Amino acid sequence: MKLIILLLLLGLIGYIIYLNLKNYHFKRDNINFLQAQLGGGKSYTLSWFARHEQKVRIRKNRLYKVINLFLPKKWQIDYLPIDVFSNFPIWLGKKYGWSRAINKDIWDWKYKLPVNSIIIYDELANDLPNVKDGKAVISNDRLKFCLRWFRHGTNATIYACSQSLSEVDKTFRAKVQHCYNLSDFHKGFLFNRINVVESFISEDITTIYSDTDKSHIVNMWRSRLPKNTYESRYGKKLYDIDDDLISYVATHSNEIMGMCGIKNGDRWTSYTYDISNKAVRDYMKNLSK
């Protein structure tokens, strides 16, 4: 009996090692973009990147601390910031708490982030749309300037997403270094899995992938995310807003954070947008003063 249990255990370990070796590996750069339809795993993957990026930096900082013990002060390595800035609530565990809130103001430098920040931005097309009121949006000169020099100013690592990159402002699209299509999101007992295909997208060149095998093992990304890291329906309270307020919220989606009573840099306080009809009306009233 013990031998059977041991063999089963070794088989399970071997299977997990095999899956890890075959697991899809994202190529990450300063600006990384995910696109998928509703329920395709965008928010899940962004939340995974938030925790993963933070853990990597924590490990690096521990290494830097040891190295700095042997270096003169002028040669010491700067520690990396570990705060996560996101436009939706992400719980990073008891030790680090909630992620810090951000909105559209980061893109045109109205709110300035610390150097080397971790930026997680869901549904980017809400705040940097390609089309608004049925007309193409032309980026103003300030946004073009700030996006062009964004890396120079912040050296931030960005993970952003939308249902389609084509929905996003043209100036931002031109800055994207890696774009991944997500599909076939399944939750499992040992791990969750998502089919991933990288696309090279440019205004001038489009590489079309012919592989449409959704279960192809080389395109499967398997991962685990601690329970209660995020709420997949973090905007569900928006559905309860009165009809006369919906148009206002829709055209001022970048101000939802303010309607929740949160400023850039504050920590999120709950898994969902803490928004109500009263919160929206009070916000509108304060703006009109």
C-alpha positions as CSV (number, residue, x, y, z in Angstrom):
1,M,0.0,0.0,0.0
2,K,2.8,2.4,0.9
3,L,4.6,1.6,-2.3
4,I,1.4,2.4,-4.3
5,I,1.0,5.7,-2.5
6,L,4.7,6.5,-3.1
7,L,4.4,5.7,-6.8
8,L,1.2,7.8,-7.2
9,L,2.9,10.7,-5.4
10,L,6.0,10.4,-7.6
11,G,3.7,10.2,-10.7
12,L,1.9,13.4,-9.6
13,I,5.2,15.2,-9.0
14,G,6.4,14.1,-12.4
15,Y,3.2,15.3,-14.0
16,I,3.5,18.7,-12.4
17,I,7.1,19.0,-13.5
18,Y,6.2,18.0,-17.0
19,L,3.4,20.6,-17.1
20,N,5.7,23.3,-15.8
21,L,8.3,22.5,-18.5
22,K,5.6,22.7,-21.1
23,N,4.0,25.8,-19.7
24,Y,3.7,28.8,-21.9
25,H,6.2,31.6,-21.1
26,F,5.3,35.2,-21.5
27,K,7.9,37.5,-23.0
28,R,7.7,40.6,-20.9
29,D,8.9,44.1,-21.5
30,N,8.1,47.6,-20.4
31,I,4.6,47.6,-22.0
32,N,2.7,44.3,-22.1
33,F,-0.9,44.1,-23.4
34,L,-3.6,41.4,-23.1
35,Q,-6.7,41.1,-25.2
36,A,-9.6,38.7,-24.7
37,Q,-13.4,38.7,-24.7
38,L,-15.7,38.7,-21.7
39,G,-14.6,36.1,-19.2
40,G,-11.4,35.4,-21.2
41,G,-9.1,35.7,-18.1
42,K,-7.8,39.3,-18.6
43,S,-8.3,40.5,-15.0
44,Y,-7.1,37.1,-13.7
45,T,-3.9,37.3,-15.6
46,L,-3.3,41.0,-14.7
47,S,-3.8,40.0,-11.0
48,W,-1.3,37.1,-11.4
49,F,1.2,39.5,-13.0
50,A,0.7,42.0,-10.1
51,R,1.6,39.4,-7.5
52,H,4.3,37.8,-9.6
53,E,6.1,41.0,-10.4
54,Q,5.9,42.1,-6.7
55,K,7.4,38.7,-5.5
56,V,10.2,38.9,-8.1
57,R,11.1,42.4,-6.9
58,I,11.0,41.3,-3.2
59,R,13.4,38.5,-4.0
60,K,15.7,40.8,-5.9
61,N,15.7,43.3,-3.1
62,R,16.8,40.6,-0.6
63,L,19.7,39.7,-2.9
64,Y,20.6,43.4,-3.3
65,K,20.6,43.8,0.4
66,V,23.2,41.1,0.8
67,I,25.3,42.4,-2.2
68,N,25.2,46.0,-0.7
69,L,26.8,44.8,2.5
70,F,30.0,44.3,0.5
71,L,29.9,47.4,-1.7
72,P,30.9,51.0,-1.0
73,K,28.0,53.4,-0.5
74,K,28.4,55.0,-3.9
75,W,28.3,51.7,-5.7
76,Q,25.3,50.2,-3.9
77,I,22.3,48.9,-5.8
78,D,19.0,50.8,-5.6
79,Y,16.1,48.8,-4.2
80,L,13.1,48.2,-6.5
81,P,9.7,49.6,-5.4
82,I,7.2,46.8,-4.6
83,D,4.0,48.8,-4.6
84,V,1.4,47.8,-7.2
85,F,-0.6,50.6,-8.8
86,S,-3.9,49.4,-10.4
87,N,-7.2,50.8,-11.6
88,F,-9.1,47.9,-9.9
89,P,-8.7,46.4,-6.5
90,I,-6.1,43.7,-6.0
91,W,-5.4,42.1,-2.6
92,L,-1.7,41.3,-2.3
93,G,-1.9,39.5,1.0
94,K,-1.9,40.4,4.7
95,K,1.7,41.8,4.6
96,Y,1.2,44.1,1.7
97,G,-2.6,44.8,1.7
98,W,-4.4,46.4,-1.2
99,S,-2.9,47.7,-4.4
100,R,-2.7,51.5,-4.9
101,A,-5.5,53.1,-7.0
102,I,-4.8,54.9,-10.2
103,N,-6.8,56.3,-13.1
104,K,-6.3,58.0,-16.5
105,D,-4.2,60.8,-14.9
106,I,-1.1,58.6,-14.9
107,W,-1.0,58.6,-18.8
108,D,-0.7,62.4,-19.2
109,W,1.4,62.9,-16.0
110,K,-1.3,64.7,-14.0
111,Y,-0.5,62.1,-11.4
112,K,3.2,61.2,-11.3
113,L,4.2,57.7,-10.2
114,P,7.4,56.7,-8.4
115,V,10.2,55.5,-10.8
116,N,10.1,51.8,-11.7
117,S,6.5,51.4,-10.7
118,I,4.4,48.3,-11.4
119,I,1.3,49.4,-13.3
120,I,-1.8,47.1,-13.8
121,Y,-4.5,48.6,-16.0
122,D,-7.7,46.8,-16.8
123,E,-10.1,47.8,-19.7
124,L,-7.8,50.5,-21.0
125,A,-10.2,51.4,-23.8
126,N,-12.5,52.9,-21.2
127,D,-10.0,55.6,-20.4
128,L,-7.9,55.8,-23.6
129,P,-10.5,55.0,-26.3
130,N,-9.8,54.9,-30.0
131,V,-13.4,55.9,-30.8
132,K,-15.7,58.2,-28.7
133,D,-19.3,59.3,-29.6
134,G,-18.9,57.4,-32.9
135,K,-15.9,59.5,-33.9
136,A,-12.2,58.6,-34.0
137,V,-10.3,60.1,-31.1
138,I,-7.2,62.0,-31.9
139,S,-4.7,62.2,-29.1
140,N,-3.9,65.7,-27.9
141,D,-0.4,66.9,-28.0
142,R,0.1,66.5,-24.2
143,L,-1.0,62.9,-24.2
144,K,1.3,62.2,-27.2
145,F,4.2,63.8,-25.5
146,C,3.6,62.0,-22.2
147,L,3.2,58.6,-23.8
148,R,6.2,59.1,-26.0
149,W,8.4,59.9,-22.9
150,F,6.6,57.6,-20.4
151,R,9.4,55.1,-20.1
152,H,12.0,57.9,-19.8
153,G,10.1,59.5,-17.0
154,T,8.9,56.4,-15.1
155,N,10.7,53.3,-16.4
156,A,7.5,51.6,-15.2
157,T,6.5,48.0,-16.0
158,I,3.0,48.1,-17.5
159,Y,0.5,45.3,-17.8
160,A,-2.7,46.5,-19.5
161,C,-5.6,44.9,-21.2
162,S,-8.8,45.5,-23.1
163,Q,-11.2,43.3,-25.1
164,S,-9.3,44.4,-28.2
165,L,-6.2,46.4,-28.7
166,S,-8.0,48.1,-31.7
167,E,-10.3,49.8,-29.1
168,V,-7.4,51.6,-27.6
169,D,-5.9,55.0,-28.4
170,K,-3.7,54.9,-31.5
171,T,-0.7,56.6,-29.7
172,F,-0.7,54.0,-26.9
173,R,-1.1,51.1,-29.4
174,A,2.1,52.2,-31.1
175,K,4.0,51.8,-27.8
176,V,2.9,48.2,-27.1
177,Q,5.8,45.8,-27.2
178,H,4.0,42.5,-26.6
179,C,0.3,41.7,-27.3
180,Y,-1.2,38.4,-26.2
181,N,-4.6,36.9,-27.2
182,L,-6.2,35.0,-24.3
183,S,-9.0,32.4,-24.7
184,D,-10.4,29.2,-23.3
185,F,-10.0,30.2,-19.6
186,H,-10.7,27.2,-17.4
187,K,-10.4,26.9,-13.6
188,G,-9.0,23.6,-12.2
189,F,-8.2,21.9,-8.9
190,L,-4.4,22.1,-9.3
191,F,-4.1,25.0,-11.6
192,N,-6.0,27.3,-14.0
193,R,-5.3,27.3,-17.7
194,I,-5.6,29.8,-20.5
195,N,-4.8,29.5,-24.2
196,V,-2.2,32.2,-25.1
197,V,-1.1,33.4,-28.6
198,E,1.2,36.3,-29.0
199,S,0.4,38.7,-31.9
200,F,2.7,41.2,-33.4
201,I,0.6,44.3,-34.1
202,S,1.6,47.5,-35.9
203,E,-0.2,50.2,-37.8
204,D,1.9,49.0,-40.8
205,I,2.5,45.3,-40.3
206,T,0.3,42.6,-38.9
207,T,1.5,39.0,-38.4
208,I,-1.4,36.6,-38.6
209,Y,-1.1,33.3,-36.7
210,S,-2.7,30.4,-38.5
211,D,-2.6,28.0,-35.5
212,T,-6.2,27.9,-34.2
213,D,-5.8,24.7,-32.1
214,K,-7.2,26.0,-28.8
215,S,-5.9,23.1,-26.8
216,H,-2.4,22.9,-28.3
217,I,-0.1,22.2,-25.4
218,V,2.6,24.8,-26.4
219,N,0.0,27.6,-26.1
220,M,-1.3,26.5,-22.7
221,W,-0.5,28.8,-19.8
222,R,-1.1,27.1,-16.4
223,S,-1.0,29.1,-13.2
224,R,-2.3,29.4,-9.7
225,L,-3.6,32.5,-8.0
226,P,-4.4,32.7,-4.2
227,K,-8.1,32.8,-3.5
228,N,-9.6,36.2,-3.0
229,T,-6.8,38.1,-4.8
230,Y,-9.4,39.9,-6.9
231,E,-13.1,40.0,-7.7
232,S,-13.7,39.2,-11.4
233,R,-16.9,41.3,-11.2
234,Y,-15.3,44.2,-9.4
235,G,-17.5,46.7,-11.3
236,K,-20.8,44.9,-10.6
237,K,-22.3,47.8,-8.5
238,L,-22.2,49.9,-11.7
239,Y,-25.2,47.8,-12.8
240,D,-27.3,49.2,-9.9
241,I,-26.9,52.9,-10.9
242,D,-30.1,54.7,-11.8
243,D,-30.9,55.2,-15.5
244,D,-30.4,59.0,-15.4
245,L,-26.9,58.6,-14.1
246,I,-25.6,55.8,-16.4
247,S,-24.8,58.2,-19.3
248,Y,-22.8,60.4,-17.0
249,V,-20.8,57.5,-15.6
250,A,-20.3,56.1,-19.1
251,T,-18.8,59.4,-20.4
252,H,-16.7,59.9,-17.2
253,S,-15.5,56.4,-16.7
254,N,-12.0,57.7,-15.8
255,E,-13.6,59.4,-12.8
256,I,-15.2,56.3,-11.3
257,M,-12.4,56.2,-8.7
258,G,-13.3,59.7,-7.6
259,M,-17.0,58.6,-7.3
260,C,-15.8,55.9,-5.0
261,G,-14.1,58.5,-2.8
262,I,-10.6,57.4,-3.7
263,K,-7.7,59.5,-4.9
264,N,-4.6,58.5,-7.0
265,G,-2.2,56.7,-4.7
266,D,-4.7,55.7,-2.1
267,R,-5.1,52.0,-1.3
268,W,-8.2,50.2,-2.5
269,T,-10.5,49.2,0.4
270,S,-12.8,46.5,-1.0
271,Y,-13.0,44.0,-3.8
272,T,-15.6,45.9,-5.8
273,Y,-16.0,49.6,-6.8
274,D,-17.6,51.1,-3.7
275,I,-20.1,53.1,-5.8
276,S,-23.8,54.0,-5.3
277,N,-26.3,56.4,-6.7
278,K,-25.7,58.7,-3.8
279,A,-21.9,58.6,-4.4
280,V,-22.4,59.5,-8.1
281,R,-24.8,62.3,-7.3
282,D,-22.6,63.7,-4.6
283,Y,-19.6,63.7,-6.9
284,M,-21.5,65.5,-9.6
285,K,-22.8,68.1,-7.1
286,N,-19.2,68.7,-5.8
287,L,-18.0,69.3,-9.3
288,S,-20.7,71.8,-10.0
289,K,-19.7,74.0,-7.0
